């Protein structure tokens, strides 16, 4: 169980570090991504970006 927490923690740290770079590529700003402000903070739910990244990962998996 501790391993899963560590994996999720490191994945979130990696994702938060890559967020500015991903925004430059346009991920997080696609038409299906939800953005809203709540309690003075901007929240992003990247639905379309997640689907796009999943399709890219599946394509890479099929090719390799």
C-alpha positions as MATLAB code, in Angstrom:
seq = 'XXXXXXXXXXXXXXXXXXXXXXXXXXXXXXXXXXXXXXXXXXXXXXXXXXXXXXXXXXXXXXXX';
ca = [
       0.000    0.000    0.000;
       2.847    2.377    0.821;
       4.340    1.747   -2.642;
       1.139    2.923   -4.324;
       1.096    6.085   -2.245;
       4.706    6.729   -3.218;
       3.974    6.128   -6.922;
       0.947    8.445   -6.852;
       2.919   11.083   -4.937;
       5.826   11.046   -7.397;
       3.436   11.066  -10.379;
       1.678   14.147   -8.986;
       4.997   15.882   -8.333;
       6.139   15.101  -11.876;
       2.845   16.279  -13.354;
       2.883   19.520  -11.382;
       6.448   20.160  -12.537;
       5.512   19.557  -16.178;
       2.310   21.626  -16.063;
       3.822   24.878  -17.421;
       5.430   22.979  -20.306;
       2.183   21.133  -21.057;
       0.260   24.433  -21.082;
       2.675   25.774  -23.705;
       1.766   22.759  -25.863;
      -1.935   23.573  -25.447;
      -2.855   20.742  -23.102;
      -5.294   21.886  -20.459;
      -6.762   24.448  -22.835;
      -8.658   22.126  -25.182;
     -12.423   22.594  -25.717;
     -13.338   19.640  -23.467;
     -11.215   20.817  -20.525;
     -13.136   22.396  -17.672;
     -11.789   25.497  -15.904;
     -13.506   27.310  -13.080;
     -12.745   29.535  -10.108;
     -13.751   28.438   -6.634;
     -12.718   30.003   -3.329;
     -10.254   32.315   -5.085;
      -8.392   29.490   -6.769;
      -8.508   28.320  -10.375;
      -9.397   24.638  -10.786;
      -8.786   22.681  -13.985;
     -10.350   19.341  -14.915;
      -8.533   18.286  -18.113;
     -11.009   15.794  -19.602;
     -10.126   16.278  -23.275;
      -6.391   16.471  -22.543;
      -6.582   13.194  -20.616;
      -8.317   11.458  -23.522;
      -5.748   12.839  -25.961;
      -2.800   11.713  -23.821;
      -4.377    8.265  -23.339;
      -4.800    7.847  -27.083;
      -1.189    8.907  -27.651;
       0.054    6.456  -25.012;
      -2.042    3.651  -26.546;
      -0.666    4.414  -29.994;
       2.904    4.361  -28.698;
       2.179    1.069  -26.938;
       0.815   -0.482  -30.141;
       3.800    0.666  -32.182;
       6.375   -0.624  -29.717;
];
